[in-house]
Amino acid sequence: MSSILELEPHPEYPEAYMVCRRTGVHFYKLAKERDYEDSYFQEEYKNQYKKTYYEDEPQLRNLAKTRLEMMNTFQDPKGKTLFEIGSAAGFFLSEAEKKGYKVKGLELSSSEAEYSRDKLGLDVISGSFLDDSLFPKETFDAVCAFFVIEHFPNAELVFERINKLLKPGGLLFLGLPSLNGPSFQTNPEEWFRTHPSDHFWDYSPDSLKKMLKMYGLVTVYKKPMSYHPNRDKGWKGKYLTHRLFVRFANLSCYADTFHSIAIKKI
């Protein structure tokens, strides 16, 4: 099967990126696959947030509630089915279940999946999203993945599989790092210095929208996940008040991380 991506060397950073001329999606040439031991998730989380995933449960549940409110704008959860790729310890699925979703999850870490099942009573299996034997036989009203899809070397295969999971009219909800943010746009040295070695693909809201369109998904919502004017080394960080920066960020989805919701065409 031929690729829908047309990759060529990035005009400014050819040593690091190939960029798709059709979508603008970036492939990080320096990325390496790694083994995700059970300790990986906890170690990575603690390194970034200075506390363990379990210690951060109240905040993570609040974030889950916020995400579900975003979804509720486009879908009534009552009686709907939801599948999460990379469901971690299950806090998002647990909150989704409270809202009325019938939930299932897939989590690479066996200990996280076990916690979801034993402590939260959730239907979560352990393994890779690319394992055919674990791929769900049914389709879902919503598919969610937060900071997951950028880890897969083959982006097209991942989007094909996501598309198979979604019912017509179903929602795809993603959380991702963004190229359209202060770090990459105004401080690329820092972007590359801190770029995770296991992130194969980098998206902006616009390139993700174009990519999803190729799979019959229409983007209906995009919003910054957080606001960091202090990271902006250009005029926006220098001259805009925090309030104006937030306003600009919301209008243009300008942030280092963002949420996106797309609907599969009926």
C-alpha positions as CSV (number, residue, x, y, z in Angstrom):
1,M,0.0,0.0,0.0
2,S,1.4,3.4,-1.0
3,S,2.0,6.1,1.6
4,I,-0.3,9.1,1.8
5,L,2.6,11.1,3.2
6,E,5.1,12.8,0.9
7,L,8.1,13.4,3.1
8,E,11.0,15.7,2.2
9,P,13.8,17.2,4.2
10,H,12.8,20.1,6.4
11,P,14.1,23.4,4.9
12,E,15.6,24.6,8.2
13,Y,16.3,21.4,10.1
14,P,17.0,18.7,7.6
15,E,19.2,16.8,10.0
16,A,16.3,16.3,12.4
17,Y,13.1,16.4,10.4
18,M,11.4,15.1,7.3
19,V,8.2,17.1,6.6
20,C,5.1,16.0,4.6
21,R,4.4,18.4,1.8
22,R,0.7,17.4,1.8
23,T,0.0,17.8,5.5
24,G,2.9,19.5,7.2
25,V,3.3,16.6,9.6
26,H,6.9,16.2,10.8
27,F,8.8,13.0,11.1
28,Y,11.6,13.1,13.7
29,K,14.6,11.3,12.1
30,L,16.5,10.9,15.3
31,A,13.8,9.0,17.2
32,K,14.5,5.5,18.5
33,E,12.1,2.8,19.5
34,R,12.5,1.8,23.1
35,D,11.3,-0.9,25.4
36,Y,8.6,0.4,27.7
37,E,9.1,-1.4,31.0
38,D,6.5,-1.1,33.6
39,S,8.7,1.5,35.4
40,Y,8.9,3.7,32.3
41,F,5.6,5.5,32.8
42,Q,6.1,6.2,36.5
43,E,9.7,7.3,36.0
44,E,8.8,9.6,33.1
45,Y,5.9,11.1,34.9
46,K,7.8,11.8,38.1
47,N,10.7,13.3,36.2
48,Q,8.3,15.8,34.5
49,Y,5.9,16.6,37.3
50,K,8.0,15.8,40.5
51,K,5.4,13.4,41.8
52,T,4.2,9.9,40.8
53,Y,1.1,9.4,38.7
54,Y,-0.8,7.9,41.7
55,E,0.2,10.9,43.9
56,D,-1.3,13.1,41.2
57,E,-4.6,11.3,41.0
58,P,-6.8,14.2,42.2
59,Q,-5.4,16.6,39.6
60,L,-5.6,13.9,36.9
61,R,-9.2,13.2,37.7
62,N,-9.9,17.0,37.4
63,L,-8.2,17.0,34.0
64,A,-10.3,14.0,33.0
65,K,-13.5,15.9,34.0
66,T,-12.4,18.9,31.9
67,R,-11.7,16.7,28.9
68,L,-15.1,15.0,29.3
69,E,-16.8,18.4,29.4
70,M,-15.1,19.2,26.0
71,M,-16.5,16.0,24.6
72,N,-19.9,16.6,26.0
73,T,-20.2,19.6,23.7
74,F,-20.3,17.2,20.7
75,Q,-21.6,13.9,22.2
76,D,-24.0,12.8,24.9
77,P,-22.1,10.2,26.9
78,K,-25.2,8.3,28.1
79,G,-25.1,4.8,26.8
80,K,-22.2,5.5,24.4
81,T,-19.0,3.4,24.1
82,L,-15.5,4.8,24.7
83,F,-12.1,3.2,24.1
84,E,-8.8,4.8,25.3
85,I,-5.5,3.9,23.8
86,G,-2.8,4.2,26.5
87,S,-5.2,4.3,29.4
88,A,-2.5,4.4,32.1
89,A,-3.9,3.8,35.6
90,G,-7.5,4.3,34.3
91,F,-8.4,7.7,35.9
92,F,-9.8,9.1,32.7
93,L,-11.8,5.9,32.0
94,S,-13.1,5.9,35.6
95,E,-14.4,9.5,35.2
96,A,-15.9,8.7,31.7
97,E,-17.7,5.7,33.2
98,K,-19.3,8.0,35.9
99,K,-20.6,10.2,33.0
100,G,-22.4,7.3,31.4
101,Y,-19.9,5.9,28.9
102,K,-19.3,2.2,28.6
103,V,-15.5,2.1,28.7
104,K,-12.7,-0.1,27.6
105,G,-8.9,0.6,27.5
106,L,-5.6,-0.7,26.3
107,E,-2.5,0.0,28.2
108,L,1.1,-1.1,27.5
109,S,2.1,-1.3,31.1
110,S,0.9,-4.5,32.7
111,S,1.0,-3.0,36.2
112,E,-1.0,0.0,35.2
113,A,-3.6,-2.2,33.4
114,E,-3.7,-4.4,36.5
115,Y,-4.3,-1.4,38.7
116,S,-7.2,-0.3,36.4
117,R,-8.8,-3.7,36.7
118,D,-8.2,-4.5,40.4
119,K,-8.6,-1.1,42.0
120,L,-11.0,0.6,39.7
121,G,-12.9,-2.3,38.2
122,L,-12.3,-1.3,34.6
123,D,-12.2,-3.4,31.4
124,V,-8.5,-2.7,30.5
125,I,-6.1,-5.1,28.8
126,S,-2.4,-4.9,28.6
127,G,-0.4,-4.8,25.4
128,S,0.5,-2.9,22.3
129,F,-2.1,-1.1,20.1
130,L,-0.4,-2.6,17.1
131,D,-0.9,-6.2,18.4
132,D,-3.6,-7.7,16.1
133,S,-4.6,-10.2,18.7
134,L,-5.6,-7.4,21.1
135,F,-7.3,-5.2,18.6
136,P,-11.0,-4.8,19.6
137,K,-13.5,-6.6,17.4
138,E,-16.2,-3.9,18.1
139,T,-16.4,-0.2,17.1
140,F,-16.8,2.7,19.5
141,D,-18.6,6.0,19.8
142,A,-15.4,7.7,21.1
143,V,-11.7,6.9,20.9
144,C,-9.3,8.8,23.1
145,A,-5.5,9.0,23.2
146,F,-3.5,11.4,25.3
147,F,0.2,11.7,24.5
148,V,0.3,8.3,22.8
149,I,0.2,8.4,19.0
150,E,3.5,10.3,18.6
151,H,5.3,7.3,20.0
152,F,4.5,5.0,17.1
153,P,7.0,4.9,14.2
154,N,4.2,4.2,11.6
155,A,1.7,7.1,11.8
156,E,-0.4,5.9,8.9
157,L,-0.9,2.5,10.4
158,V,-2.0,4.1,13.7
159,F,-4.6,6.3,12.0
160,E,-5.9,3.4,10.0
161,R,-6.4,1.4,13.1
162,I,-8.1,4.3,14.9
163,N,-10.4,4.8,12.0
164,K,-11.4,1.2,12.1
165,L,-12.3,1.6,15.8
166,L,-14.6,4.5,15.3
167,K,-18.3,4.3,14.4
168,P,-19.5,6.7,11.8
169,G,-20.2,9.9,13.6
170,G,-17.9,8.9,16.4
171,L,-15.4,11.2,18.2
172,L,-11.6,11.1,18.2
173,F,-10.1,13.0,21.1
174,L,-6.4,13.5,21.1
175,G,-3.9,15.3,23.3
176,L,-0.5,16.0,21.7
177,P,2.7,18.1,21.8
178,S,2.5,20.9,19.2
179,L,4.9,22.5,16.7
180,N,2.7,25.6,16.8
181,G,3.8,26.7,20.2
182,P,6.4,29.1,21.8
183,S,9.0,26.4,22.2
184,F,9.4,25.3,18.6
185,Q,8.4,28.6,17.0
186,T,10.6,30.9,19.1
187,N,13.2,28.7,20.9
188,P,14.0,25.7,18.6
189,E,17.3,25.1,20.5
190,E,15.3,24.3,23.6
191,W,12.7,22.3,21.6
192,F,15.4,20.0,20.2
193,R,17.3,19.8,23.5
194,T,14.2,18.5,25.4
195,H,12.6,16.6,22.5
196,P,11.8,13.1,23.7
197,S,13.9,10.5,21.9
198,D,10.9,8.2,21.5
199,H,8.6,10.7,19.7
200,F,8.6,9.8,16.0
201,W,6.0,12.3,14.8
202,D,5.3,16.0,15.6
203,Y,2.1,17.7,14.8
204,S,0.6,21.2,14.8
205,P,-3.2,21.7,15.0
206,D,-3.2,22.5,11.3
207,S,-1.1,19.5,10.1
208,L,-3.1,17.1,12.4
209,K,-6.4,18.5,10.8
210,K,-5.0,17.8,7.3
211,M,-3.9,14.3,8.3
212,L,-7.2,13.4,9.9
213,K,-9.1,14.7,6.9
214,M,-7.3,12.0,4.8
215,Y,-9.0,9.4,7.0
216,G,-12.4,10.9,6.8
217,L,-12.2,12.7,10.1
218,V,-13.4,16.4,10.4
219,T,-11.7,18.4,13.1
220,V,-14.3,20.3,15.1
221,Y,-12.4,21.5,18.2
222,K,-8.8,22.5,19.0
223,K,-7.5,24.3,22.1
224,P,-4.3,24.9,23.9
225,M,-3.7,22.6,26.9
226,S,-1.8,25.2,28.8
227,Y,-0.3,28.7,28.4
228,H,3.4,29.6,28.8
229,P,4.2,33.1,27.7
230,N,7.5,32.8,29.6
231,R,8.6,30.2,27.0
232,D,8.0,32.6,24.1
233,K,11.3,34.3,23.1
234,G,9.6,36.4,20.4
235,W,7.4,39.5,20.4
236,K,4.4,37.7,21.9
237,G,6.3,36.8,25.1
238,K,8.0,40.2,25.3
239,Y,5.1,42.5,24.6
240,L,1.8,40.8,25.3
241,T,0.2,40.8,28.7
242,H,-0.7,37.3,30.0
243,R,-4.4,38.0,29.2
244,L,-3.6,39.0,25.6
245,F,-1.3,36.1,25.2
246,V,-4.0,33.7,26.3
247,R,-6.4,35.3,24.0
248,F,-4.0,35.0,21.1
249,A,-3.2,31.4,22.0
250,N,-6.9,30.5,22.0
251,L,-7.6,32.1,18.7
252,S,-4.7,30.4,16.9
253,C,-4.2,27.3,19.1
254,Y,-0.7,28.5,19.9
255,A,0.7,26.3,22.6
256,D,3.3,23.6,23.3
257,T,0.5,21.0,23.9
258,F,-3.1,21.0,22.6
259,H,-6.3,19.1,22.5
260,S,-8.1,18.1,19.3
261,I,-11.5,16.6,18.7
262,A,-12.5,15.2,15.3
263,I,-15.7,13.5,14.0
264,K,-15.7,10.6,11.6
265,K,-17.8,11.4,8.6
266,I,-21.1,9.4,8.4
